[in-house]
């Protein structure tokens, strides 16, 4: 293992790529600490300090997680990578609705470059929308919910309440989103691994120390040791499931083209247990945030809320409530099936196999193959959806048991993204080592 790591740094090209990636990551983290114009930095720090031990969290925990804590600091990178993630998911879903998008996807590299361009435009549009919402909420003093800290109501200076101040803050935060998107693409082109994924990985990893310190402060050192031990077991279980797949054997018939024989080889279609990744968790979190967001803008000034607002405050804003947990779990299971149905098309796979002379042993080509793939996919997705729901519930259970904040490090989107990105990056380094030394990082 150590000799393999030494080979990485002895390879000039690989060493240069890793150094470039680390440099971009350092700049990304630096931008998370630079406040946007007209933001009262001292009040923001006091507000963060006053809400450090809060177990309830806020409406923006998911976005704050993906921005590495930059959102609640109102920095120039406050929106983080979230607008790009949202835009990518929207463009992917539009392939089902808009035939033009589906035809562009099937055109190959040129069509996908066009879709990437659309994703960039949509990212900027979402950046404008989200930055405007963030500034409006920050000015209203509701960014940290009903916090008792006086500084939380004065995060924006008086100059920031003018029309030119608001426009400047919106432009700054939107430009920050554009810079992050550019950084991610630079890492993909000139660094190692997928740039966007690595930036998300960095944002989540940056929250680990604060989350663990919060657990130690709210409980004791013994609780922290138990949490770390359980966390390592969870990581091992997630790695095991993420690597699990159902392999459907495929055989290709021999074809004579001139004097040459093509095909005749055996391969397989890998169907992962968790084909949907972390997207269903993001969908479910976003959908559950909507009622709380609506209720937040309908809070009564005298403290006596309407019955429906009070019901939402009691049941749909507390992560440790059983009803919230049940709805969260069921939404994740439903969205897993929905997303897998969109991203994996059995009819298309069966047609491609038939076109190139491929077949599943014991299954006729064409429609029977598509039905068999759909049959297998439906049954493999069930344990995958339950696994996603259980992993996503870990932070909420930790919130109820150990009083951790809702960004509990060993669960939910945090652990799924970190394990997935970590495995993918290690595989890329391994493949590049094998190209140069015939011996990889993994054995």
C-alpha positions in Angstrom: 0.0 0.0 0.0 2.7 2.5 1.0 4.8 1.6 -2.0 1.8 2.2 -4.3 1.3 5.7 -2.7 5.0 6.4 -3.2 4.6 5.4 -6.9 1.9 8.1 -7.2 4.3 10.8 -6.2 7.1 9.4 -8.3 5.0 9.7 -11.4 5.4 13.3 -12.7 2.1 13.5 -14.6 0.0 12.0 -11.7 1.8 14.1 -9.2 1.1 17.2 -11.2 -2.6 16.3 -11.5 -3.0 15.7 -7.8 -1.2 19.0 -6.9 -3.5 20.9 -9.3 -6.6 19.3 -7.8 -5.4 20.1 -4.2 -4.7 23.7 -5.3 -8.2 24.2 -6.7 -9.7 22.6 -3.5 -7.7 25.1 -1.3 -9.0 28.1 -3.4 -12.6 26.7 -3.1 -12.3 26.5 0.7 -10.7 30.0 0.9 -13.7 31.4 -0.9 -16.0 29.9 1.7 -14.6 32.3 4.4 -14.7 35.6 2.3 -18.0 37.4 3.2 -20.2 38.9 0.5 -20.5 42.7 0.2 -22.6 44.4 2.9 -22.6 41.4 5.2 -21.8 42.2 8.9 -19.1 39.7 9.5 -19.0 40.2 13.3 -22.7 39.6 13.6 -22.6 36.5 11.5 -19.8 35.1 13.7 -21.8 35.9 16.9 -24.9 34.3 15.4 -23.1 31.2 14.3 -21.6 31.0 17.8 -25.0 31.4 19.5 -26.5 28.6 17.3 -23.5 26.2 17.4 -25.2 23.8 19.8 -28.6 24.0 18.1 -30.1 20.5 17.5 -33.0 21.7 15.5 -30.9 23.0 12.6 -32.5 25.3 10.0 -34.3 25.0 6.7 -31.0 25.3 4.8 -29.0 22.4 6.3 -28.8 20.5 3.0 -27.5 23.5 1.1 -25.2 24.5 3.9 -23.8 21.0 3.9 -23.0 21.1 0.2 -21.5 24.6 0.6 -19.1 23.5 3.4 -20.8 25.8 5.9 -20.4 28.8 3.5 -24.2 29.4 3.3 -24.8 30.4 6.9 -21.6 32.6 6.7 -23.1 34.5 3.8 -19.8 34.2 1.9 -19.1 34.8 -1.8 -19.4 30.9 -2.2 -22.6 30.8 -0.1 -24.6 28.8 -2.6 -21.9 26.3 -3.1 -22.4 23.5 -5.7 -26.1 23.2 -5.0 -27.4 25.2 -8.1 -25.3 23.0 -10.4 -26.6 19.8 -8.8 -30.2 21.0 -9.1 -29.6 22.1 -12.7 -28.0 18.7 -13.6 -31.0 16.8 -12.1 -33.5 19.0 -13.9 -31.8 18.6 -17.3 -31.6 14.8 -16.7 -35.3 14.7 -15.9 -36.2 16.8 -18.9 -34.8 14.1 -21.2 -38.0 12.2 -20.4 -40.3 15.1 -21.1 -38.6 16.9 -24.0 -37.7 14.6 -27.0 -35.1 17.2 -28.2 -33.0 16.6 -25.0 -33.2 12.8 -25.4 -32.0 13.1 -29.0 -29.1 15.3 -28.0 -28.1 12.8 -25.3 -28.1 10.0 -28.0 -26.0 12.1 -30.4 -22.8 11.3 -28.4 -20.2 13.8 -27.4 -21.5 16.8 -29.5 -25.0 16.4 -28.1 -23.9 15.9 -24.6 -21.7 19.1 -24.9 -24.9 21.0 -25.8 -26.7 19.5 -22.8 -23.7 20.6 -20.6 -24.1 24.1 -22.0 -27.8 24.1 -21.1 -26.9 22.9 -17.6 -24.5 25.9 -17.2 -27.1 28.4 -18.2 -29.7 26.9 -15.9 -27.1 26.9 -13.0 -26.6 30.7 -13.4 -30.4 31.2 -13.5 -30.9 29.1 -10.3 -28.0 31.0 -8.7 -29.8 34.3 -9.2 -33.0 32.8 -7.8 -31.4 31.1 -4.8 -29.1 34.1 -3.9 -32.2 36.4 -4.0 -34.1 34.1 -1.7 -31.1 33.8 0.6 -30.6 37.5 0.9 -34.3 38.1 1.5 -34.4 35.5 4.3 -31.2 36.9 5.8 -32.6 40.5 5.8 -35.8 39.2 7.5 -33.7 37.7 10.3 -35.1 34.2 9.7 -32.0 32.5 8.3 -31.4 30.7 11.6 -35.1 30.2 12.3 -36.5 31.6 15.5 -33.1 32.2 17.1 -32.8 34.0 20.4 -29.5 35.7 19.4 -30.0 39.4 18.6 -27.2 39.5 16.0 -29.1 37.0 13.8 -31.6 39.8 12.9 -28.8 42.1 11.8 -26.7 40.0 9.3 -26.9 42.6 6.5 -25.7 46.2 7.0 -28.0 49.2 6.3 -26.3 49.7 2.9 -27.2 46.2 1.9 -30.9 47.1 2.2 -30.7 49.5 -0.7 -31.5 48.3 -4.3 -27.9 48.6 -5.5 -26.7 46.7 -2.4 -29.1 43.8 -3.0 -28.2 43.7 -6.7 -24.5 43.7 -5.8 -24.9 40.8 -3.3 -27.0 38.8 -5.8 -24.4 39.3 -8.6 -21.5 38.4 -6.2 -23.1 35.1 -5.0 -24.2 34.2 -8.5 -20.7 34.9 -9.8 -19.4 32.7 -7.0 -21.6 29.8 -8.2 -20.1 30.3 -11.7 -16.5 30.3 -10.4 -17.2 27.0 -8.4 -18.7 25.5 -11.6 -15.6 26.5 -13.5 -13.3 25.1 -10.8 -15.1 21.8 -11.0 -14.7 21.6 -14.8 -11.0 22.5 -14.4 -10.4 19.6 -12.0 -12.2 17.2 -14.4 -10.1 18.3 -17.4 -6.7 18.8 -15.8 -6.8 17.2 -12.4 -7.8 13.8 -11.0 -11.4 12.5 -10.5 -14.7 14.2 -11.2 -14.4 17.9 -10.3 -17.9 18.6 -9.1 -18.0 15.4 -7.0 -14.7 16.3 -5.4 -15.9 19.8 -4.5 -19.0 18.3 -2.8 -16.7 15.8 -1.0 -14.5 18.7 0.2 -17.6 20.7 1.4 -18.9 17.7 3.4 -15.5 16.7 4.8 -15.0 20.3 6.0 -18.1 19.9 8.3 -16.8 16.7 10.0 -14.6 18.3 12.7 -17.3 20.8 13.8 -19.9 18.0 13.9 -17.7 15.7 16.0 -16.8 18.6 18.4 -20.5 19.4 18.8 -21.2 15.8 19.9 -18.2 15.9 22.3 -19.4 19.2 23.8 -23.1 18.2 24.1 -22.4 14.8 25.5 -18.9 13.5 26.6 -15.8 11.9 25.1 -17.1 8.4 25.6 -20.1 9.2 23.4 -17.8 10.6 20.8 -15.7 7.4 20.8 -18.9 5.3 20.4 -20.1 7.5 17.5 -16.8 7.2 15.7 -16.7 3.4 16.2 -20.3 3.1 14.9 -19.5 5.5 12.1 -16.6 3.3 10.9 -19.0 0.3 10.8 -21.5 2.3 8.8 -18.8 3.3 6.3 -17.9 -0.4 5.9 -21.5 -1.3 5.3 -22.1 1.5 2.8 -18.9 0.5 0.9 -20.2 -3.1 0.8 -23.6 -2.1 -0.6 -22.3 0.5 -3.0 -20.0 -2.2 -4.6 -22.8 -4.8 -4.7 -24.4 -5.5 -8.0 -26.4 -8.1 -9.9 -24.6 -9.3 -13.0 -26.9 -10.4 -15.8 -24.9 -12.6 -18.2 -24.9 -11.6 -21.9 -23.6 -13.6 -24.9 -22.9 -12.2 -28.3 -23.3 -14.4 -31.4 -20.4 -14.6 -33.9 -20.7 -12.4 -37.0 -18.7 -12.8 -40.2 -17.7 -9.5 -41.8 -15.6 -10.2 -44.9 -13.0 -12.7 -43.7 -13.1 -11.6 -40.1 -15.1 -13.0 -37.3 -16.6 -10.6 -34.7 -18.4 -11.2 -31.5 -18.7 -14.6 -29.8 -17.6 -13.2 -26.4 -19.4 -13.2 -23.0 -20.0 -10.2 -20.9 -22.6 -9.0 -18.3 -24.9 -6.1 -17.5 -24.1 -4.8 -14.0 -27.2 -3.7 -12.1 -26.2 -2.0 -8.8 -28.2 -2.4 -5.7 -28.1 1.4 -5.3 -28.5 2.6 -8.9 -30.1 5.9 -7.9 -27.2 7.1 -5.8 -27.9 10.1 -3.5 -30.5 11.8 -5.7 -33.6 10.3 -4.0 -32.4 11.6 -0.7 -32.0 15.1 -2.1 -35.5 14.9 -3.7 -37.1 13.8 -0.4 -35.3 16.4 1.6 -36.3 19.2 -0.8 -39.9 18.1 -0.8 -40.1 18.0 3.0 -38.5 21.5 3.2 -41.3 23.0 1.1 -44.1 22.9 3.8 -41.6 24.3 6.4 -40.5 27.0 4.1 -44.2 28.1 3.4 -44.9 28.0 7.1 -41.9 30.1 7.9 -43.2 33.0 5.7 -46.6 32.7 7.5 -45.4 33.0 11.1 -47.5 35.4 13.2 -45.8 38.4 14.7 -47.6 38.0 18.1 -46.6 34.3 18.4 -50.1 32.9 17.8 -50.0 31.0 14.5 -52.8 29.6 12.4 -53.6 25.9 13.1 -52.0 24.6 9.8 -48.8 26.6 10.4 -48.6 25.3 14.0 -49.2 21.7 12.8 -46.3 22.0 10.3 -44.1 23.5 13.0 -44.9 20.6 15.4 -44.6 17.7 13.0 -42.7 18.6 9.7 -39.8 20.8 10.9 -38.5 18.6 13.7 -36.2 15.8 12.3 -36.6 13.7 15.5 -40.4 13.4 15.2 -41.6 9.9 14.1 -44.1 11.3 11.5 -41.2 13.2 9.9 -39.0 10.1 9.8 -41.8 8.0 8.4 -42.6 10.5 5.6 -38.9 10.9 4.8 -38.3 7.1 4.5 -41.4 6.6 2.3 -40.5 9.5 0.0 -36.9 8.1 -0.4 -38.3 4.7 -1.4 -40.7 6.2 -3.9 -38.2 8.5 -5.4 -35.7 5.7 -5.8 -38.1 3.7 -8.0 -38.9 6.9 -9.9 -35.3 7.9 -10.6 -34.2 4.4 -11.5 -37.1 4.1 -14.0 -35.9 7.4 -15.6 -32.2 6.6 -15.8 -32.3 2.9 -16.8 -34.5 2.0 -19.8 -34.9 -1.8 -20.2 -36.4 -1.4 -23.7 -33.4 0.7 -24.9 -30.9 -1.8 -23.5 -32.8 -4.8 -25.0 -32.9 -3.0 -28.5 -29.1 -2.3 -28.4 -28.4 -5.9 -27.4 -30.6 -7.2 -30.3 -28.9 -4.8 -32.7 -25.4 -6.2 -32.0 -26.4 -9.8 -31.7 -26.5 -10.1 -27.9 -28.8 -12.1 -25.8 -29.3 -13.3 -22.2 -29.0 -17.1 -22.0 -32.5 -18.7 -21.8 -34.3 -15.4 -22.7 -35.4 -14.5 -26.2 -34.1 -11.2 -27.7 -36.3 -8.2 -27.9 -39.5 -7.8 -25.8 -38.9 -10.8 -23.5 -35.4 -9.5 -22.7 -36.8 -6.0 -21.8 -39.4 -7.6 -19.5 -36.7 -9.8 -17.8 -34.5 -6.7 -17.2 -37.5 -4.8 -15.8 -38.3 -7.8 -13.5 -34.7 -8.0 -12.2 -34.4 -4.2 -11.8 -37.7 -3.9 -9.8 -36.5 -6.6 -7.3 -33.0 -5.3 -7.0 -34.2 -1.7 -6.4 -36.4 -2.7 -3.4 -33.4 -3.5 -1.1 -31.6 -0.6 -2.6 -34.4 1.8 -1.7 -34.7 0.4 1.8 -30.9 0.8 2.3 -31.1 4.4 1.1 -33.9 5.2 3.5 -32.2 3.6 6.5 -28.9 5.4 5.8 -30.7 8.7 5.4 -32.5 8.2 8.7 -29.2 7.8 10.6 -28.7 11.6 11.2 -32.3 11.9 12.4 -31.9 8.9 14.8 -28.6 10.5 16.0 -30.5 13.8 16.5 -32.9 12.0 18.8 -30.4 9.9 20.7 -27.2 11.9 21.1 -28.4 15.4 20.4 -26.1 15.8 17.4 -27.0 18.5 14.9 -28.9 17.4 11.8 -25.7 17.3 9.7 -24.5 14.2 11.7 -21.4 13.1 9.8 -21.9 9.4 9.6 -25.1 9.1 7.7 -27.5 10.5 5.1 -26.2 12.4 2.1 -22.8 12.9 3.8 -21.7 9.3 4.0 -23.3 8.3 0.7 -21.5 11.1 -1.2 -18.1 10.7 0.6 -18.0 6.9 0.1 -19.1 7.1 -3.5 -16.7 9.9 -4.5 -13.9 8.3 -2.5 -14.3 5.0 -4.3 -14.5 6.6 -7.7 -11.4 8.7 -7.2 -9.3 5.8 -5.9 -10.4 3.8 -9.0 -9.2 6.6 -11.3 -5.9 6.8 -9.5 -5.6 3.0 -9.7 -6.3 2.9 -13.4 -3.7 5.7 -14.1 -1.1 3.8 -12.1 -1.8 0.6 -14.0 -1.2 2.4 -17.3 2.3 3.4 -16.2 3.5 0.7 -13.8 1.3 -2.4 -14.6 0.5 -2.4 -10.9 -2.3 -0.4 -9.4 -3.1 1.1 -6.0 -5.6 -1.7 -5.1 -4.8 -5.4 -5.0 
